[in-house]
Amino acid sequence: MAKQYDESLLSDMLPIYYSRLFPQSLFCRWLTCGNYPQPLGNRELSFTLADDVYLRYLSINNQKELHTLFQKKCPYKLDIGPVYNTKPSIGRHDAVVLARELVFDIDLTDYDEIRTCCQEAKVCDKCWKFMVLACEVINTALKEDFGFQNILWVFSGRRGIHCWVSDHEARVLDSPGRTALADYMCLISGGENQYRKVHLGNDNLHSSIRRAIGIIDKYFNTILEEQEFLSTTDRLNSFLKIVPDEALRTQTQETLENMPSSSLERWETFVTIYNQYCKQNANAMRKIKYLVEELKIQYCYPRLDAHVTKGFNHLLKSPFSIHPKTGKVSIVFKPENAKNMKLNDIPTIHTLLDDSSKENAQHQANMRTAVKNFQEVVFMLEKTEAMRRKTEASVSIDF
């Protein structure tokens, strides 16, 4: 095996990876719970092959067929689609979507206007903190606000994370329901030319927003210091454009420009200026009551791709798929452990298959942990589904 990842060798490595390391049995069990009461064969799979050959509406009836398909097609990328009322490869033109996990996609490229350490496809441990925060905010909201329990978190393989909610109520949620839930979770809106992208109004904040701000507060100072949001003239000007009150903006600019460039010091000074300004200007207070909270949200709150969540038939990369550009495995992780993840410790296909690699042992151990995490989610889902079906059967008999 190559010492460094070489994408040209992927076609040689993938058959070995799919046979030895991809958790085929758990994968099929996970999909089967998501398919119930339809057969597994009604679930759509999609393969991206070498040279970007794209195959949709594939399906399998069991693990054996999955293994055969992997060896025959050797997909560079594996995506999962919805469950149809018929086998997707046969009746795709007339097929009706019956179920789909509720999914969330968070990509660091959507943070490019605020993150300063990296841009585009580059990712480091500093900007990974945005993903850690996003994971905690979304996972907490899904559990506390909606009661969902069967939640799978997956590293995308390069610069983001995916969340799959497999609870029955989530899987059968219709498009209006998914849209309403996505809108509930999205607090940041507006295009590139809109400076202020968070509007909380002046009423009492919803408990979910207060909770999100509480989570942000745990990370805010660290992110502020590492990203240095206010340290340069350009960054300070971008910050000032978000402040809607002209008098407050002018006062803030005059003070912060004459201060040391430390973002943390400048932020703390701004908060002091803001509080004093609001005490002296009751009318302004009503208009910018939650400005500090709005700024924290704009700089730190999860930036969701709402279209992915709203779409009932959207395709999303499978857990344990390999990212062709990085060679990294889309590992399953526990949300509470996101803060301990190091990008260099995420297994790659070449280190997993190269016994002579110095990272081999560590990456093998991390891969086993990821599979164990997946197993725990699958077991929990199967248990939940069994209880739900038993309850439904009991209600049906009683009726």
Residue pairs with C-beta under 8 A, 6 or more apart in sequence:
1 9
1 13
1 350
1 353
1 354
1 355
1 356
1 357
2 9
2 350
2 354
3 354
3 357
4 350
5 326
5 327
5 348
5 349
5 350
6 350
7 324
7 325
7 327
9 350
10 50
10 76
10 322
10 324
10 327
10 349
11 50
11 74
13 349
13 350
13 353
14 74
14 75
14 76
14 322
14 349
15 70
15 71
15 74
16 353
17 322
17 349
17 352
17 353
18 24
18 67
18 70
18 71
18 74
19 67
19 70
19 71
21 320
21 352
21 367
22 70
22 320
23 320
23 371
23 374
23 375
24 63
24 66
24 67
24 70
25 63
26 371
26 374
26 375
26 378
27 66
27 318
27 319
27 320
28 40
28 60
28 62
28 63
28 66
29 378
29 382
30 152
30 166
30 319
30 374
30 377
30 378
30 381
31 40
31 43
31 80
32 40
33 166
33 378
33 381
33 382
33 385
34 43
34 83
34 99
34 101
34 166
34 171
35 42
35 43
35 83
35 99
36 385
36 389
38 83
38 84
38 85
38 98
38 99
39 61
40 59
40 60
40 61
40 62
41 59
41 60
41 61
41 87
42 59
42 83
42 84
42 85
42 86
42 87
42 88
42 98
43 59
43 60
43 80
43 81
43 82
43 83
43 84
43 88
44 56
44 57
44 58
44 59
44 80
44 81
44 82
44 83
44 84
44 88
44 315
45 58
45 59
45 60
45 69
45 78
45 79
45 80
45 81
46 54
46 55
46 56
46 57
46 58
46 78
46 79
46 80
46 81
46 315
47 54
47 55
47 58
47 69
47 73
47 75
47 77
47 78
47 79
48 54
48 55
48 75
48 76
48 77
48 78
48 79
49 55
49 73
49 74
49 75
49 76
50 74
50 76
55 73
55 75
56 81
56 92
56 315
57 88
57 89
57 92
58 69
58 88
58 89
59 87
59 88
59 89
60 66
60 69
76 322
76 324
77 317
77 321
77 322
77 323
77 324
78 317
78 318
78 321
79 315
79 316
79 317
79 318
79 321
80 315
80 316
80 317
80 318
81 88
81 100
81 313
81 314
81 315
82 97
82 98
82 99
82 100
82 312
82 313
83 97
83 98
83 99
83 100
83 171
84 91
84 92
84 95
84 96
84 97
84 98
85 95
85 96
85 98
86 94
86 95
88 95
97 312
97 313
98 172
99 171
99 172
100 171
100 312
100 313
100 314
101 164
101 165
101 166
101 170
101 171
102 148
102 164
102 165
102 167
102 170
102 171
102 173
102 178
102 181
102 309
103 162
103 163
103 164
103 165
103 308
103 309
103 314
103 316
104 138
104 162
104 163
104 165
104 185
104 304
104 308
104 309
105 156
105 160
105 162
105 304
105 305
105 308
105 309
105 316
106 131
106 134
106 138
106 160
106 161
106 162
106 163
106 302
106 303
106 304
106 305
107 156
107 159
107 160
107 303
107 305
108 115
108 118
108 123
108 127
108 130
108 131
108 159
108 160
109 120
109 121
109 159
109 160
110 303
110 305
111 127
111 130
111 303
112 119
112 120
113 192
114 227
114 229
114 298
114 299
115 126
115 127
115 130
115 227
116 227
116 228
116 229
116 235
117 124
117 126
117 127
117 226
117 227
118 124
118 126
118 127
121 158
121 159
121 325
122 159
123 158
123 159
123 343
124 343
125 342
125 343
126 226
126 227
127 227
128 341
128 343
129 219
129 222
129 223
129 226
129 339
130 223
130 300
131 160
131 161
131 338
132 219
132 338
132 339
132 341
133 215
133 216
133 219
133 223
133 300
133 302
134 161
134 301
134 302
134 303
135 153
135 161
135 163
135 335
135 338
136 215
136 335
136 338
137 212
137 215
137 216
137 301
137 302
138 163
138 185
138 302
138 304
139 151
139 153
139 163
139 335
140 211
140 215
141 185
141 208
141 211
141 212
142 148
142 151
142 163
142 165
143 149
143 151
144 211
145 184
145 208
146 170
146 181
147 167
148 165
148 167
148 169
148 170
149 167
149 380
149 384
150 165
150 166
150 167
150 377
150 380
150 381
150 384
151 163
151 164
151 165
151 166
151 335
151 377
152 163
152 164
152 165
152 166
152 319
152 332
152 374
152 377
153 161
153 162
153 163
153 332
153 333
153 334
153 335
153 338
154 161
154 162
154 163
154 164
154 317
154 319
154 330
154 331
154 332
154 333
155 161
155 328
155 329
155 330
155 331
155 333
155 341
155 346
156 162
156 317
156 323
156 330
157 317
157 321
157 322
157 323
157 326
157 328
157 329
157 330
158 323
158 325
158 326
158 328
161 338
162 316
162 317
162 330
164 316
164 319
166 377
166 381
167 384
168 385
168 388
173 181
174 312
175 310
175 311
175 312
178 309
178 310
178 311
178 312
179 310
181 309
182 304
182 306
182 309
182 310
183 306
184 208
185 302
185 304
185 309
186 304
186 306
187 198
187 209
187 212
187 297
187 301
188 197
188 198
188 297
188 298
188 301
188 303
189 197
190 196
190 197
195 238
195 241
195 242
196 241
196 242
196 244
196 294
196 298
197 242
197 298
198 294
198 295
198 297
198 298
198 301
199 294
200 209
200 289
200 290
200 293
200 294
200 297
201 289
201 290
202 286
202 287
202 289
202 290
205 213
205 290
205 293
209 293
209 297
212 297
212 301
213 293
213 296
213 297
216 296
216 297
216 300
216 301
217 296
219 300
220 296
220 299
220 300
221 264
223 299
223 300
224 230
224 263
224 264
224 267
224 299
225 263
225 264
227 263
228 235
228 261
228 263
229 235
229 239
229 263
229 267
229 299
230 236
230 239
230 256
230 261
230 263
230 266
230 267
231 261
231 262
231 263
231 266
232 261
233 257
236 253
236 256
236 257
236 266
239 295
240 249
240 252
240 253
242 294
242 295
242 298
243 249
243 252
243 288
243 291
244 287
244 288
244 291
245 277
245 284
245 287
245 288
245 291
247 277
247 281
247 284
248 273
248 274
248 277
248 284
248 288
251 273
251 277
252 270
252 273
252 274
255 269
255 273
256 266
256 269
256 270
259 265
259 266
259 269
271 292
274 288
274 291
274 292
277 284
278 284
278 285
278 288
278 289
279 285
307 314
308 314
308 316
317 330
318 330
319 330
319 331
319 332
319 374
320 329
320 330
320 331
320 332
320 370
320 371
320 374
321 329
321 330
322 328
322 329
322 330
322 349
323 330
326 348
327 348
327 349
327 350
328 346
328 347
328 348
329 346
329 347
329 348
329 349
329 352
329 367
329 370
331 346
331 347
331 366
331 367
331 370
331 373
332 370
332 371
332 373
332 374
332 377
333 341
333 370
333 373
334 373
345 362
345 363
345 366
346 363
346 366
347 363
347 364
347 366
347 367
347 370
348 359
348 363
350 357
351 357
351 359
351 360
351 363
352 360
352 363
352 364
352 367
354 360
357 363
